[in-house]
Amino acid sequence: MSIVKRNNLVFPALMNEIFKPDWFGGMENLSSNVPAVNIKENEKDFELELAVPGRKKDDFNIEINDNVLTVSSEITTESEATTHNYSRKEFGYTSFKRAFTLPETINEDQIEAAYEDGILKFVLPKKAEALPKPKRHIELK
């Protein structure tokens, strides 16, 4: 038995093209500090989820500028331990920045975000003209 990683996206290149990571001219940051992301397209919106456990809502900086959604976070921690004649002081610093070029079909004014159980979730509603049109019957004259 073997473990096989499967990608269930029908058009993975299209999804990558719609939500391009904008890292200094289009280069992707493959660092382990960059949170994993899930992107799902629904009929009326896109859902964007980032796995960022161990943070608080105040730790995030979220901006939209020129059709680019940017999510960043920076945490600095400091701890000191003194036992016997030894002393140790450690600093911790974690940060990330992730940017996504939004398609023109997204209604930027109605984007919603929530952070729960380590998942930062965005709902990116589509503009009315991008929604699927209902089927209609055309009468012959």
C-alpha positions in Angstrom: 0.0 0.0 0.0 1.3 3.5 -0.8 0.3 7.0 0.1 -0.5 9.1 -2.9 -1.1 12.8 -2.8 -3.9 13.7 -5.1 -5.0 17.1 -6.3 -8.7 17.2 -6.8 -8.8 20.5 -8.6 -10.2 20.2 -12.1 -8.2 23.1 -13.4 -5.3 23.7 -10.9 -3.5 26.0 -13.3 -6.6 28.2 -13.6 -7.0 28.4 -9.8 -3.3 29.3 -9.5 -3.8 31.9 -12.2 -6.9 33.5 -10.5 -5.2 33.7 -7.1 -1.6 34.4 -7.9 0.8 34.9 -4.9 2.4 38.3 -5.4 5.8 37.9 -3.8 8.3 40.5 -5.1 7.4 40.3 -8.8 5.5 37.0 -8.7 8.0 34.8 -7.0 6.5 32.4 -4.5 7.9 32.2 -1.0 8.3 28.6 -0.2 9.4 29.1 3.4 7.8 26.9 6.0 6.6 30.1 7.8 4.1 30.8 5.1 0.7 29.4 6.0 -1.0 26.8 3.9 -4.1 28.0 2.0 -7.3 26.4 0.7 -9.3 28.1 -2.1 -12.8 27.0 -2.9 -15.1 28.4 -5.6 -18.8 28.4 -4.9 -21.7 29.7 -7.1 -21.8 33.1 -5.4 -18.4 33.5 -3.9 -14.9 32.2 -3.2 -13.7 30.9 0.2 -10.1 31.5 1.1 -8.7 29.7 4.2 -5.3 30.1 5.8 -4.0 27.8 8.5 -2.5 30.0 11.2 -2.9 28.3 14.6 -1.8 29.9 17.8 -2.5 33.5 17.0 -5.0 36.1 18.1 -7.3 38.2 16.0 -5.2 41.3 16.8 -2.0 39.6 15.4 -3.2 39.9 11.8 -2.9 42.9 9.4 -5.3 42.5 6.4 -5.3 45.0 3.5 -6.7 45.3 0.0 -5.0 47.6 -2.5 -5.3 47.5 -6.3 -7.0 44.1 -6.3 -4.4 42.5 -4.1 -5.5 41.0 -0.7 -2.5 41.0 1.7 -2.5 39.1 5.0 0.5 39.5 7.3 1.3 38.7 11.0 4.2 39.3 13.2 4.7 37.9 16.7 7.7 38.6 19.0 8.1 36.6 22.2 10.8 36.8 24.9 11.4 34.3 27.7 14.1 34.1 30.4 14.9 31.0 32.5 17.4 31.0 35.4 18.3 27.7 37.1 21.3 27.2 39.4 24.2 29.2 38.0 22.9 29.0 34.4 20.8 31.6 32.8 19.3 31.6 29.4 17.3 34.2 27.5 15.5 33.4 24.3 13.8 35.6 21.8 11.2 34.2 19.4 10.1 35.9 16.2 7.6 34.6 13.7 6.1 36.5 10.8 4.6 35.8 7.5 3.1 37.8 4.6 0.9 36.3 2.0 -0.7 38.2 -0.9 -3.3 37.2 -3.5 -4.3 38.9 -6.7 -8.1 39.0 -6.7 -10.0 38.4 -9.9 -12.0 41.5 -11.2 -15.2 39.5 -10.5 -14.8 39.9 -6.7 -16.9 42.6 -4.9 -14.1 44.0 -2.7 -16.5 46.1 -0.6 -18.3 43.0 0.7 -15.3 40.8 1.6 -15.7 39.2 5.1 -13.1 37.7 7.3 -13.2 35.6 10.5 -10.6 33.8 12.6 -11.7 30.6 14.5 -9.9 27.5 15.7 -6.6 28.5 13.9 -8.2 29.1 10.5 -8.4 32.6 9.0 -11.3 32.4 6.6 -12.3 34.9 4.0 -15.6 35.0 2.0 -15.0 36.8 -1.3 -18.4 37.5 -2.9 -18.7 37.7 -6.6 -20.1 40.8 -8.3 -23.7 40.5 -9.6 -22.5 40.4 -13.3 -20.2 37.4 -12.5 -23.0 35.3 -11.0 -24.5 32.5 -13.2 -27.6 33.6 -15.0 -30.8 31.5 -14.6 -32.0 29.5 -17.6 -34.6 31.3 -19.6 -37.0 30.2 -22.3 -37.1 32.2 -25.6 -40.5 32.3 -27.4 -40.6 32.1 -31.2 -42.5 34.8 -32.9 
